[in-house]
């Protein structure tokens, strides 16, 4: 590309497509901060998804928040892969999501629970965990393979 005009330099700009890890801007604090923020976003994804999990579409329970959390987690993992090549660090948002869901399964100080103890509540919880984790795990596997 860029060799259409004689005696002209190539018009490629590799600095515009380089990953954040390739840039030597002297900001070595940026990747850990970004990974911490992406991990915090994994926690927020779990909390928001859990709170909207018992939503209904008319009279039918429709766990749309599980699908949204799965898409958000996949995007968070993809962004984490852009900031690190270490598989464990890139999986930080997924780990935070799963840890938050585990914490939300326990009762609060007043006995309040986020996930109902009924059979349909447990099915929703398993669906929420599976649909929330699998897309991010697939993105992690594909990007770091």
C-alpha positions as CSV (number, residue, x, y, z in Angstrom):
1,X,0.0,0.0,0.0
2,X,1.1,3.5,-0.6
3,X,3.3,2.9,-3.5
4,X,1.0,4.3,-6.2
5,X,2.9,7.5,-6.7
6,X,6.5,7.4,-7.8
7,X,9.1,8.9,-5.5
8,X,6.6,9.3,-2.6
9,X,7.0,7.6,0.8
10,X,4.6,4.9,1.8
11,X,1.4,6.1,3.5
12,X,1.2,3.4,6.1
13,X,0.9,4.4,9.7
14,X,1.7,1.4,11.9
15,X,1.6,3.6,15.0
16,X,-2.1,4.0,14.6
17,X,-2.8,0.2,14.7
18,X,-0.3,-0.8,17.4
19,X,-1.7,-2.2,20.6
20,X,-1.3,-0.2,23.9
21,X,1.5,-2.6,24.9
22,X,3.6,-1.7,21.9
23,X,3.6,2.0,22.6
24,X,6.6,3.3,24.6
25,X,5.1,6.4,26.1
26,X,6.7,6.1,29.5
27,X,3.3,5.6,31.2
28,X,4.1,2.2,32.8
29,X,1.3,2.8,35.3
30,X,-1.4,2.6,32.6
31,X,-1.8,-1.2,32.1
32,X,-2.2,-2.0,35.8
33,X,-4.8,0.8,36.2
34,X,-6.7,-0.2,33.1
35,X,-6.8,-3.9,34.2
36,X,-8.0,-2.9,37.7
37,X,-10.8,-0.8,36.1
38,X,-11.8,-3.6,33.8
39,X,-11.9,-6.0,36.8
40,X,-14.1,-3.4,38.6
41,X,-16.3,-3.4,35.6
42,X,-16.6,-7.2,35.9
43,X,-18.0,-6.7,39.4
44,X,-20.4,-4.0,38.2
45,X,-21.6,-6.3,35.4
46,X,-22.4,-9.1,37.9
47,X,-24.2,-6.7,40.3
48,X,-26.3,-5.1,37.5
49,X,-27.0,-8.4,35.9
50,X,-28.1,-10.0,39.1
51,X,-30.4,-7.2,40.0
52,X,-32.1,-7.3,36.6
53,X,-32.2,-11.1,36.4
54,X,-35.8,-11.5,37.7
55,X,-37.2,-9.2,35.0
56,X,-40.3,-10.2,33.0
57,X,-41.4,-9.8,29.4
58,X,-45.2,-9.6,30.0
59,X,-45.9,-12.6,32.2
60,X,-42.9,-14.7,31.0
61,X,-39.6,-14.5,33.0
62,X,-37.0,-13.3,30.5
63,X,-33.4,-13.2,31.8
64,X,-32.2,-10.7,29.3
65,X,-29.6,-9.4,31.8
66,X,-27.7,-12.7,31.5
67,X,-27.2,-12.2,27.8
68,X,-26.2,-8.6,28.3
69,X,-23.7,-9.6,31.1
70,X,-22.3,-12.2,28.7
71,X,-21.7,-9.6,26.0
72,X,-20.3,-7.1,28.5
73,X,-17.9,-9.7,29.9
74,X,-16.7,-10.7,26.4
75,X,-16.0,-7.0,25.7
76,X,-14.2,-6.6,29.0
77,X,-12.0,-9.7,28.4
78,X,-11.2,-8.4,24.9
79,X,-10.2,-5.1,26.3
80,X,-8.1,-6.8,29.0
81,X,-6.3,-8.8,26.3
82,X,-5.4,-5.5,24.6
83,X,-3.6,-4.4,27.8
84,X,-1.8,-7.6,28.8
85,X,-0.7,-10.9,27.2
86,X,-0.8,-12.8,30.5
87,X,-3.8,-15.2,30.5
88,X,-4.5,-14.8,34.3
89,X,-4.5,-11.0,34.2
90,X,-6.7,-10.9,31.1
91,X,-9.2,-13.2,32.9
92,X,-9.5,-10.7,35.7
93,X,-13.0,-9.4,34.7
94,X,-14.3,-13.0,34.5
95,X,-12.9,-13.9,37.9
96,X,-14.4,-10.8,39.4
97,X,-17.7,-11.6,37.8
98,X,-17.7,-15.1,39.2
99,X,-16.5,-14.0,42.7
100,X,-19.2,-11.4,42.8
101,X,-21.9,-13.9,41.9
102,X,-20.7,-16.2,44.6
103,X,-20.8,-13.4,47.2
104,X,-24.3,-12.5,46.0
105,X,-25.6,-16.0,46.7
106,X,-25.1,-15.6,50.4
107,X,-27.6,-13.7,52.5
108,X,-27.1,-10.2,53.6
109,X,-27.1,-8.9,57.2
110,X,-30.9,-8.6,57.2
111,X,-31.4,-12.0,55.7
112,X,-32.0,-10.5,52.2
113,X,-30.9,-12.7,49.3
114,X,-30.4,-11.6,45.7
115,X,-31.0,-15.0,44.2
116,X,-34.2,-16.8,45.2
117,X,-33.8,-20.2,46.8
118,X,-36.6,-21.7,44.6
119,X,-36.0,-24.1,41.7
120,X,-36.6,-21.5,39.1
121,X,-34.3,-19.1,40.9
122,X,-31.5,-21.7,40.9
123,X,-32.1,-22.4,37.2
124,X,-31.8,-18.6,36.6
125,X,-28.6,-18.5,38.6
126,X,-27.0,-21.3,36.7
127,X,-28.1,-19.7,33.4
128,X,-26.7,-16.4,34.5
129,X,-23.4,-17.9,35.4
130,X,-23.1,-20.0,32.3
131,X,-24.2,-17.2,29.9
132,X,-22.1,-14.7,31.7
133,X,-18.8,-16.7,31.7
134,X,-18.8,-18.7,28.5
135,X,-18.6,-15.8,25.9
136,X,-15.7,-14.2,27.9
137,X,-13.9,-17.5,28.2
138,X,-14.2,-18.1,24.4
139,X,-12.8,-14.6,23.7
140,X,-10.0,-15.2,26.1
141,X,-9.2,-18.6,24.5
142,X,-9.3,-17.2,21.0
143,X,-7.3,-14.1,21.6
144,X,-4.5,-15.8,23.6
145,X,-4.3,-19.0,21.6
